[in-house]
Amino acid sequence: MATGANQKNRKNNSLLTKTGKTRLGPLNVSQLNKLLEKSTKPKEQAKIKRMIAKRPAVQAVAEIAQTPTE
């Protein structure tokens, strides 16, 4: 296992990987859109766009389940 110099001082954050990159899995579509606007790296933007493309079907089902019926 690799041990870094600052590993002892690093705070645990579930939204970041060990190397400091953002985990895209737990973010919803609006959060991904905000992250896409802030991102400047083409490789990172491509990953975010791919995650947004995968999300709409799941997001639409969740919104239908949350709407109250009368």
N, C-alpha and C positions, 0 to 999 in steps of 0.2 A: 504494500500500500504506500502511495506517495504521501509524504508529509511535507507541507509547506512551512515556511518560516512564520507566517502569520496565522497558521491554523489554530493555534491555541487562543488567539485573541479574536478570531472571527465569530461574529454573532450568527446564530442559526436563523436562516430566513427560508421558509418553504417555497417562496416564489423565485428563488435564485438557485442556480446549480452551484456545485463546488467551485467552479472557475469564475462565477460571477455573472453568467449569462442568465437571461430571464427565461423562466419556464412558461411556455405558452398554453399548456394544457388547462390549467385552472381558470384562465381568463375568459370572460364572455365577449361577445362580438363588439360591444361598445368599447370595452377596455382595449381590445385588439386594434380597433380603429384609432384610438388615441395614441397607442404605442406606434402604430404605423406612421402617423403624422410626425411624431418626434424622432423616428428612426432616420439615420442618415446613411447607413450601410446597405448597399444593394442586396447583399446576401441575407441580411436580417429582414429586410423588407419582403424578400421573396418567401421566406419562412412564414412571416406574419400573414401575407396574402394567401398562402396555401392553407393556413389554419382557418382564416375567415371563409374560404371557399368550402371547407369541410363542415363548418358550423351551421349554416342557415337551416338545413333540414331539422337538426336537433333543436335549434333555437325556436323555430316555428311550432314544433310540437309542444315545447315547454310553455310558450305563450298561450296556446290554445287550452292547455290544461289549467292555466292560472286564471283565465277569464271566467267571471261568474255567470252562471246561467239563471235566468228568471223563470 
